[in-house]
Amino acid sequence: GSRNFSEEFLSALSAQPIDIAELKRAGFYGVPDDQPDLRARYWRIALGYLPPDKSQWLSELQTRRNEFHSFYAEFSTDLIPPHRRSAPPLPLSDPPSLL
């Protein structure tokens, strides 16, 4: 089409709900570099970590963070000395404000 790949990518990402096939097609040649957070967001959606319905993103991220904290609490007690068990490490994901 007449739009460049950056415009097509942003258009696919801004749809509600996001059409996963369209997003993957738009991202086939890469993710635009002008907005660094787009790459992480693209992969979270493309791999099913975030649902296509953006209104579910915050609750989904909270659910996944809660699962992480439960998993951490359950399995880390034997791996970490008692004096360092007070809080789990920060998750390797963006805070919700960056969505």
Salt bridges, closest charged atoms under 4 A:
GLU8 OE1 - ARG25 NH2 3.43
GLU22 OE2 - ARG25 NH2 2.70
ASP33 OD1 - ARG39 NH2 3.30
ASP37 OD2 - ARG41 NH2 2.44
GLU60 OE2 - ARG64 NE 3.05
ASP94 OD2 - ARG44 NH1 3.44
